[in-house]
C-alpha cells in the first residue's frame, strides 16, 4: 500500500488513535473520524476522573495529525464513501472500523421516558460526557445506586464513595467481578468496598426505576425492597457497536467478524478494538485493542506479513482508597478443572491473596490481590505457555517480587 492511499478510521478511542498515530509514524497518514466533542482520551481512566484524582485533560491521548469531528451515518461500499450527519461525504480507499462499544442498558421499568431519554439522575458510565455529568451530580451525602458489580461497577462505586456519596452496589450474580475473579479474591474486593462505606447487595435483581417529575427517586428490587436514590449508575456491561457494519451488510455476530489481517467480509474494510470479533472472541479490553492497532498499522503501511493472532489478556484494576491503593490482577483460567494443581498464598492481615492454576505443567491462570510485585513474572510464564521447570518454580513465582 502506498503512502498516498487514503485510510479512514472511524472512532477516536484508544484503538483508533493508536492506529492513526502508528500509521503516521510509518508514513501512511490516516484521517481519524470521531464523534465526541472532547479531545480523544483514555477511557480506561474515566473512573479516576470521576473520583477526582485526575482532571479530564490528564487522561487525554496524544492527538493524531488528522482528526475530523463528525458522526458517520452510513457506509457506501460500492462507492467507497461515508455519509456524515453534517451532510458531508468522505471518500476512502481503506476503511477501518474502531467504533468501540455501547453500554448495555438493562430492561428496567421506568428507565426510559416517552422521548427515550434516561431520567434525570440516571447515568450510563461509558463516555467523558457520562463521567462529567456524574461528577457534577455527585456530592457528599448524595444517595447513589450502582447497578452492576463487574469491573466497571466496582470502579464506579469506589469513585463515588471516594467523593463522599452514600453508595449501594446491586449485583445480580452471587459475587463481585465473577467473570475475572475466584470467590476468595471477590471477597477481598467486597471487603475493600465495604471499608470505603459501600453497601453491597449480591444475588439481587433490579426490576424498576421509580421517578418523580422526571427525576429518579428510588430503585426497586425484584423482592420488592426499595433503595432511595438521587443517582443511579448503569454499569451492566458493554455491547460491540456494530450498527454501521450491519447497515453496510458486513458479516457480524457478537462483533464485526475479522480474520488475522483484521479484515472484514469486505476486503477494503478492517475492524479493530471493542467492535471486532477475531477467532470467536470479542475482547473489550485495552491491551488487545492496542495490539490489533499495531498489527494493522504494520499491514497497511506495507508489511504484507503482519498478522494478528490473538491476545492473552490480563485484567488489572487499581482502586485508590483514602489509605492505600487496592490492586488486583487476573489472567487466564482462574477456576481449576479436575486434576489441575492449585497453589494459594493468602495473608488476611495484609489483605493479600495470590493463586495460580497449573495444568499439565503449564500455568493456565492466576489471581493476585494486593502487592502485585509478582504479576510480571507470572504473566510472562502464562503468556509463554511453556512447560514449567521441575525445580519448584511456582512458589518462587508467587513470592518473587521482581518485575511487575
C-alpha positions as a printed Julia matrix, in Angstrom:
404×3 Matrix{Float64}:
   0.0     0.0    0.0
   1.45    3.38  -1.0
   1.71    6.3    1.37
  -0.89    8.36  -0.5
  -3.61    5.73  -0.2
  -6.5     7.22   1.76
  -7.05    5.36   5.03
 -10.07    6.49   7.04
 -10.56    5.34  10.64
 -14.0     5.67  12.29
 -13.66    6.01  16.06
 -11.29    8.17  18.12
 -10.9     5.89  21.13
  -7.77    4.02  22.22
  -7.7     1.72  19.18
  -8.44    4.36  16.55
  -5.99    6.91  17.92
  -3.23    4.3   18.27
  -3.76    3.15  14.68
  -3.78    6.68  13.26
  -0.63    7.64  15.15
   1.25    4.48  14.18
   0.25    4.9   10.53
   1.52    8.49  10.62
   4.84    7.3   12.05
   5.07    4.7    9.28
   4.43    7.23   6.5
   0.82    6.3    5.79
  -1.27    9.19   7.12
  -4.87    8.44   8.06
  -7.98   10.52   8.6
  -9.48    9.82  12.03
 -13.21   10.5   12.38
 -14.56   10.86  15.92
 -17.98   11.99  17.05
 -17.25   13.07  20.63
 -16.63   16.78  21.11
 -13.86   16.1   23.61
 -10.26   15.51  22.63
  -9.5    11.76  22.41
  -8.98   10.27  25.86
  -8.12    7.04  27.65
 -11.49    5.56  28.55
  -9.84    3.13  30.99
  -9.11    6.06  33.34
 -12.6     7.62  33.44
 -13.18    6.28  36.97
 -10.12    8.24  38.14
 -11.66   11.42  36.71
 -14.93   10.65  38.49
 -13.04   10.05  41.73
 -11.42   13.48  41.4
  -7.94   12.0   41.14
  -7.34   13.23  37.58
  -8.58   16.23  35.64
 -10.06   15.32  32.23
  -7.07   16.74  30.36
  -4.73   14.38  32.24
  -6.23   11.33  30.5
  -6.15   12.91  27.03
  -4.42   10.88  24.33
  -1.71   12.44  22.12
  -3.78   13.79  19.21
  -3.13   12.33  15.75
  -2.4    14.64  12.85
  -5.73   14.26  11.07
  -8.86   14.34  13.27
 -12.31   15.21  11.98
 -15.19   15.61  14.44
 -18.4    14.37  12.9
 -20.72   11.37  13.13
 -20.68    8.82  10.33
 -24.22    7.73   9.47
 -23.64    5.29   6.63
 -21.13    3.39   4.52
 -21.5     3.09   0.71
 -19.25    0.12  -0.01
 -19.7     0.3   -3.79
 -18.66    3.96  -3.99
 -16.3     3.67  -1.02
 -17.72    6.76   0.65
 -19.01    7.61   4.09
 -22.12    9.7    4.73
 -21.88   12.05   7.73
 -24.51   13.63   9.95
 -23.43   17.13   8.88
 -24.27   16.33   5.24
 -20.69   15.84   4.08
 -19.21   12.79   2.41
 -15.78   11.21   2.94
 -14.07    9.03   0.34
 -11.85    6.13   1.39
  -9.62    3.53  -0.21
  -9.26    1.57   3.02
 -11.74    1.93   5.88
 -11.12    0.87   9.48
 -13.96    0.48  11.96
 -12.84    1.3   15.5
 -16.33    2.17  16.69
 -15.93    0.66  20.17
 -18.9    -0.43  22.22
 -22.08    0.92  23.76
 -23.21    0.5   27.38
 -25.81   -2.18  27.96
 -28.96   -0.53  29.33
 -30.98   -3.11  31.28
 -34.69   -3.61  30.54
 -35.98   -1.92  33.7
 -39.44   -0.47  34.12
 -39.32    3.3   34.26
 -35.84    3.55  32.76
 -36.9     5.47  29.66
 -39.4     8.25  29.24
 -41.57    8.85  26.14
 -38.61   10.58  24.42
 -36.42    7.5   25.12
 -34.09    9.6   27.27
 -32.75    8.47  30.63
 -34.46   10.19  33.59
 -32.65   12.91  35.47
 -30.15   11.32  37.84
 -29.75    8.09  35.84
 -26.39    7.78  34.1
 -24.53    5.32  31.94
 -20.78    5.32  32.57
 -19.04    4.96  29.25
 -18.06    8.37  27.82
 -16.42   11.55  29.04
 -19.85   13.24  28.95
 -21.23   10.46  31.19
 -18.31   10.96  33.56
 -18.61   14.75  33.7
 -22.37   14.52  34.21
 -21.85   12.18  37.16
 -19.03   14.3   38.58
 -21.3    17.34  38.5
 -24.14   15.48  40.23
 -22.18   13.74  42.99
 -21.66   15.5   46.31
 -21.12   14.36  49.89
 -24.17   12.53  51.2
 -25.88   12.01  47.86
 -27.55    8.58  47.64
 -26.13    6.63  44.7
 -27.1     3.17  43.47
 -24.7     1.39  41.12
 -26.33   -1.41  39.12
 -23.71   -4.0   38.15
 -20.82   -5.49  40.09
 -18.32   -6.18  37.33
 -15.11   -4.28  36.67
 -16.92   -1.08  35.66
 -19.45   -1.19  38.52
 -16.77   -1.76  41.15
 -14.71    1.13  39.73
 -17.72    3.46  39.67
 -18.83    2.54  43.21
 -15.33    3.15  44.54
 -15.08    6.52  42.75
 -18.46    7.72  44.06
 -17.61    6.6   47.61
 -14.32    8.48  47.48
 -16.33   11.59  46.55
 -18.45   11.19  49.69
 -21.59    9.62  48.23
 -23.65    7.03  50.13
 -23.23    4.16  47.68
 -25.19    0.95  47.28
 -23.96   -1.54  44.7
 -26.52   -4.03  43.37
 -25.05   -7.13  41.72
 -27.23   -9.8   40.12
 -24.52  -12.5   40.33
 -23.55  -14.18  43.59
 -20.29  -12.23  43.92
 -18.38   -9.22  42.6
 -16.39   -9.43  39.36
 -17.38  -13.05  38.96
 -16.06  -13.2   35.38
 -12.49  -12.3   36.37
 -12.07  -13.37  39.99
 -12.44  -16.5   42.08
 -14.54  -16.41  45.29
 -11.62  -15.6   47.6
 -10.49  -12.63  45.51
 -14.1   -11.42  45.18
 -14.37  -11.39  48.97
 -11.32   -9.12  49.21
 -12.87   -6.71  46.71
 -16.06   -6.78  48.79
 -14.05   -6.04  51.93
 -12.31   -3.11  50.26
 -15.59   -1.56  49.08
 -17.19   -2.12  52.49
 -14.29   -0.34  54.19
 -14.98    2.62  51.88
 -18.59    2.64  53.08
 -20.16    0.96  50.04
 -23.18   -1.23  50.82
 -23.05   -4.27  48.53
 -26.03   -6.46  47.67
 -25.34   -9.62  45.65
 -27.79  -12.08  44.1
 -30.32   -9.3   43.74
 -32.09   -8.2   40.59
 -33.24   -4.65  39.99
 -36.62   -4.5   38.28
 -37.81   -0.9   38.47
 -36.57    2.68  38.47
 -39.03    4.99  40.2
 -39.13    8.63  39.1
 -41.0    11.73  40.23
 -41.33   14.66  37.81
 -38.78   13.03  35.51
 -36.11   12.56  38.18
 -35.08    9.29  39.79
 -36.15    8.79  43.41
 -35.66    5.08  44.11
 -34.69    1.71  42.69
 -36.87   -1.32  43.39
 -35.52   -4.87  43.64
 -37.3    -7.99  42.4
 -38.19   -8.9   46.0
 -39.92   -5.54  46.48
 -37.14   -3.95  48.56
 -36.63   -0.31  47.53
 -33.43    1.74  47.68
 -33.71    5.52  47.85
 -31.6     7.06  45.11
 -30.6    10.52  43.95
 -28.19    8.99  41.43
 -28.27    5.69  39.56
 -25.26    4.42  37.61
 -25.85    1.73  34.99
 -22.75   -0.49  34.85
 -24.24   -3.58  33.23
 -21.53   -4.24  30.68
 -20.98   -3.18  27.09
 -22.02   -4.39  23.66
 -19.92   -4.05  20.47
 -21.04   -1.08  18.41
 -21.79   -2.75  15.09
 -24.67   -0.69  13.67
 -22.69    0.84  10.78
 -21.24   -2.55   9.85
 -24.65   -4.23   9.9
 -26.24   -1.48   7.78
 -23.42   -1.9    5.27
 -24.02   -5.65   5.05
 -20.76   -6.76   6.67
 -20.62  -10.11   8.48
 -21.46   -9.53  12.15
 -22.06  -11.93  15.03
 -21.28  -10.58  18.5
 -18.86   -8.17  16.83
 -17.7    -7.4   13.31
 -16.03  -10.58  12.07
 -12.35  -10.17  11.15
  -9.54  -12.5   10.06
  -5.85  -12.47  11.03
  -5.39   -9.38   8.82
  -8.23   -7.77  10.8
 -10.13   -7.66   7.53
 -13.92   -7.84   7.49
 -16.05   -9.6    4.85
 -15.31   -6.57   2.63
 -11.61   -6.61   1.58
 -11.47   -2.81   1.74
 -12.75   -2.61   5.35
 -10.96   -3.66   8.56
 -12.12   -3.56  12.18
 -10.21   -3.31  15.47
 -10.91   -2.87  19.17
 -14.14   -3.43  21.06
 -16.28   -3.7   17.9
 -14.19   -6.5   16.34
 -14.64  -10.26  16.76
 -11.49  -12.24  15.99
 -11.43  -16.03  16.08
 -14.67  -16.11  18.06
 -13.56  -13.56  20.67
 -14.67  -10.0   21.38
 -12.09   -8.82  23.89
 -13.48   -5.49  25.12
 -10.14   -4.66  26.77
  -7.44   -2.08  26.11
  -4.44   -4.38  25.57
  -5.95   -6.4   22.67
  -7.23   -3.19  21.04
  -3.74   -1.69  21.08
  -2.16   -4.9   19.76
  -4.7    -5.02  16.94
  -3.99   -1.37  16.07
  -0.23   -2.02  15.94
  -0.62   -5.12  13.76
  -2.98   -3.37  11.34
  -0.71   -0.33  11.1
   2.18   -2.56  10.02
  -0.03   -4.29   7.46
  -1.48   -1.1    5.97
   1.96    0.51   5.85
   3.24   -2.27   3.58
   4.3    -5.2    5.76
   2.43   -7.95   3.94
   3.39  -10.49   6.59
   1.87   -8.62   9.54
  -0.82  -10.61  11.3
  -2.9   -10.54  14.48
  -3.27  -13.98  16.03
  -4.98  -13.11  19.32
  -4.13  -11.7   22.72
  -3.73  -13.43  26.06
  -5.07  -10.52  28.03
  -4.63   -9.7   31.69
  -7.23   -7.75  33.67
  -5.73   -5.25  36.09
  -7.53   -2.83  38.38
  -6.26   -0.32  40.91
  -8.77    1.12  43.37
  -7.42    4.19  45.11
  -8.9     4.5   48.59
  -8.34    7.01  51.39
  -5.5     4.97  52.91
  -3.7     2.87  50.33
  -4.41    1.6   46.81
  -6.08   -1.75  46.32
  -4.57   -3.61  43.36
  -5.74   -6.75  41.65
  -4.83   -8.68  38.54
  -6.4   -11.74  36.91
  -5.44  -13.72  33.84
  -6.39  -16.94  32.11
  -8.48  -19.6   33.83
  -8.88  -18.65  37.48
 -11.05  -21.67  38.35
  -9.35  -25.1   38.22
 -10.63  -28.14  36.38
 -10.45  -31.61  37.96
  -6.83  -32.72  38.02
  -5.36  -29.22  37.95
  -2.82  -28.17  40.55
  -3.59  -25.02  42.55
  -1.22  -23.02  44.73
  -2.6   -20.31  47.04
  -0.87  -17.87  49.38
  -3.16  -15.65  51.46
  -2.42  -13.08  54.15
  -5.66  -11.92  55.77
  -3.92   -9.27  57.88
  -2.38   -7.54  54.88
  -5.33   -8.29  52.63
  -3.19  -10.01  50.01
  -4.02  -13.12  48.01
  -2.15  -14.99  45.31
  -3.36  -18.05  43.43
  -2.18  -19.86  40.31
  -3.69  -22.76  38.38
  -1.35  -25.26  36.7
  -2.42  -27.87  34.14
  -0.01  -30.38  32.61
   2.97  -28.42  33.96
   1.75  -25.2   32.36
   0.48  -22.09  34.09
  -3.09  -21.58  32.8
  -4.33  -18.76  35.04
  -3.98  -16.78  38.21
  -5.42  -14.15  40.53
  -3.43  -11.67  42.59
  -4.86   -9.16  45.06
  -2.66   -6.56  46.74
   1.12   -6.3   46.35
   1.36   -7.15  42.67
   5.15   -7.42  42.52
   4.93  -10.97  41.13
   2.42  -10.23  38.38
   5.06   -9.58  35.74
   6.85  -12.9   36.22
   3.57  -14.84  36.42
   2.12  -13.16  33.33
   5.27  -13.91  31.34
   5.14  -17.59  32.37
   1.46  -17.71  31.37
   1.88  -15.86  28.06
   4.81  -18.07  27.08
   2.71  -21.23  27.64
   5.95  -23.16  28.12
   6.23  -26.15  30.49
   7.32  -25.07  33.94
  10.7   -26.34  35.12
  10.8   -29.23  37.6
  12.66  -27.4   40.35
   9.63  -25.98  42.16
   9.23  -22.65  40.36
   5.66  -21.98  41.45
   6.47  -20.91  44.97
   9.29  -18.81  43.56
   6.97  -17.17  41.03
   4.37  -16.47  43.71
   6.82  -14.96  46.18
   9.39  -13.33  43.87
   8.61   -9.6   43.83
  10.81   -8.8   40.86
   9.45   -7.45  37.61
   5.89   -6.25  37.57
